[in-house]
Amino acid sequence: MSQDLNANRPPWAIPGFLEIKNNRLAIGGVDALELVSTYQSPLYVFSEQRIRHNVERLKRAETALGGLPLKVCYAAKANSNMAILRAVKEAGADIETNSGGELFKALKIGFRPEQIIFNGTSKTEDEHADAIRAGIYAIQADSVFEVEQIEKVALRLNKPANVSLRLVPEIETDTMHGLQTAMLTSKFGMLSDEVFECFRRFGKSELVRLRGIHLHLGSQTPDAAPFAEAFLKLFKVLKEIYDETGIRLEHLNLGGGFPTNYALDAANLSGLPAERQYLFAADLEPAEVLTAAIRVVKGAAERSDALHLLENLAILLEPGRSVIADAGVLLTTIRNVKSRPLMQTELEIQNPKSKIQNDEWLLTDAGYNLLLSMNNYKWYYHLISASRAAEKHETAYKLAGPLCDGGDVYFDIEGTRRLPDYRLLPENVGPSEVLALFNIGAYSYAQMFPYNGRPLPAAVLIRENGAVELIRKADTYETLIESDIW
Ligand code: PLP
């Protein structure tokens, strides 16, 4: 069957990971329908092999840096299931945490303190104390007030804190508004004046060890230019700090934001505005991005006679989506169907071959309780029939989840064309057919919630040797009430 697949491989297939076997989807060689019959639906499925592939791809970008060491810190917010963290660690990444809880998980799974950085806009004194006690690589301070607070806690603990300052670089990217994090209008980071103020005040401090500066452009940044601009900005600030205070920074942190290609089959998105298509189809090779970025920075360093400031300078990245998004699949089952008179929509543009007379609705067991971004950002997740993966996907359906909200749908109910109105699947899809949503590994599992009394589902990891490991057991009705007091 694999040979047939190679001859006519669908655009979503990845050899050894997402394949067709006997007309059904196989994930890492394991039959998707068997997984659902063993672990129930809906079900998250992750691939250890794909995680390793993604981490290695990011680490390879070190070769672009011409001798500068690269530290790849996986952004745990994207997915912090403990087995996922273990897989990421074993693949060779370090870790970026964004709360005391993520810091706790990182230490618990065995990341060494020097592998951990700690971000966040609203950290508590307890969280600072945990980070200082552990002796992590850097607490990334978000304001002058936070640096003062770190100093206070370090004094109380009588232990120095490693600190890096988050800069707001005022760089706009082509991602969605909610995912922009580097503009003055966003809530993150310090102005360059505030960064300099911190270096003047704390530059020689024994308690606050200022080691680097940091920025994050935003998630799903679709092109390389803003990364180069950001790297240059960081370097200029590093140089000014050196010129003004004589302090040499140990690292520059370029944040995360490498995109994942969600479009997979462009035909499905043809009715969307060009900028949405561009965003979802984005695909950047990290090594190419860093090659372009370091060229700009080396040029600037040469011109200003400051090449020596690059010596032994560590470059940090904080990728989340590009590590885990395409390593995850969500399996969901059709629970209900209905037929409605055809709406006047973009159907013909999206799928001229469709012959449907009515809107055929498919009601799944996965709504925005599991796919929050689909609702928040109208995020596109490509889907196929896992039950009939090899068949032509040319029949248009309207899809919706199980929640009691009219907005729990797989299209843009506001009519602003941010998602396709219809999804293309084989003919006669009906109850109990299993669908697979691709690229759901990031910001989906991590954001699920038990709305409408729906217990959170199980998750499995397909190990590199093909073994299926349960990495999250499904909640039960009892789990739903275990924290309530009555
Ligand atoms: N670093 C910071 C500070 C972030 O806020 C985020 C995500 O929002 C990331 C890293 C990870 O971004 P991505 O998953 O797009 O790589």
Residues whose N, C-alpha, C, O or C-beta is under 5 A from the ligand:
A	BS01	PLP	A75 A78 N119 H216 G218 S219 Q220 G255 G256 G257 F258 E318 P319 G320 R321 S322
